[in-house]
Amino acid sequence: MTTIIGVSLENRIEASVEFQRILTDYGCDIRTRLGLHPSKDNACSNKGIILLEVINNAEELKSELAKHWEVQTMVFD
């Protein structure tokens, strides 16, 4: 089973250290990580969305991330 977790970061620069710590803790469970943030005129937005493809412990990771950020999931068989 594969789960896609989407995390909305409103202050991605400030949140990056805590977010990376959590991802490191679950590193073996994450198959793919994709970060999206709007940018224009050589400037990045401080808002972003991170998509995670999770193969194990998805509910545990979702719960941990949801303590800090808005989270949505999709599950595929």
C-alpha positions as CSV (number, residue, x, y, z in Angstrom):
1,M,0.0,0.0,0.0
2,T,1.2,3.5,-0.8
3,T,0.1,6.7,0.8
4,I,0.6,10.2,-0.6
5,I,0.8,12.8,2.2
6,G,0.5,16.5,1.2
7,V,1.8,19.1,3.7
8,S,1.1,22.8,3.4
9,L,3.8,24.9,4.8
10,E,2.9,28.6,5.4
11,N,6.4,29.5,6.7
12,R,8.5,27.0,4.9
13,I,11.8,28.8,5.6
14,E,11.1,28.9,9.4
15,A,9.6,25.4,9.4
16,S,12.4,23.7,7.5
17,V,14.5,22.6,10.4
18,E,11.6,20.9,12.3
19,F,10.2,19.5,9.0
20,Q,13.5,18.0,8.0
21,R,14.0,16.5,11.5
22,I,10.7,14.6,11.2
23,L,11.4,13.5,7.6
24,T,14.8,12.2,8.8
25,D,13.1,10.2,11.5
26,Y,10.9,8.5,8.9
27,G,13.4,8.5,6.1
28,C,13.2,4.7,5.4
29,D,9.4,5.0,5.1
30,I,9.5,7.8,2.5
31,R,10.0,6.7,-1.1
32,T,9.6,10.1,-2.8
33,R,9.6,13.7,-1.6
34,L,8.6,16.6,-3.8
35,G,8.6,20.3,-2.8
36,L,6.6,22.9,-4.6
37,H,6.7,26.6,-4.0
38,P,5.7,29.6,-6.2
39,S,8.6,31.8,-7.4
40,K,8.9,34.8,-9.7
41,D,11.5,37.4,-10.5
42,N,14.2,35.3,-8.8
43,A,12.4,35.3,-5.5
44,C,10.9,32.3,-3.7
45,S,7.7,32.3,-1.8
46,N,7.7,31.4,1.9
47,K,4.7,29.2,1.3
48,G,4.9,25.7,-0.2
49,I,3.5,22.2,-0.5
50,I,5.5,19.1,0.1
51,L,4.3,15.8,-1.3
52,L,5.5,12.6,0.3
53,E,5.1,9.0,-1.1
54,V,5.1,6.9,2.0
55,I,5.4,3.1,1.9
56,N,5.4,2.3,5.7
57,N,4.2,3.9,8.9
58,A,2.1,6.4,7.0
59,E,-0.5,7.0,9.8
60,E,2.3,7.6,12.3
61,L,4.1,10.1,10.0
62,K,0.8,11.8,9.2
63,S,0.0,12.2,12.9
64,E,3.4,13.6,13.6
65,L,3.2,16.1,10.7
66,A,-0.3,17.1,11.6
67,K,0.9,18.4,15.0
68,H,2.6,21.2,13.2
69,W,1.0,21.7,9.7
70,E,-2.1,21.1,7.6
71,V,-1.9,17.6,6.2
72,Q,-4.0,15.7,3.6
73,T,-3.6,12.1,2.5
74,M,-4.5,9.7,-0.4
75,V,-4.1,5.9,-0.1
76,F,-3.5,3.6,-3.1
77,D,-3.5,-0.2,-3.0
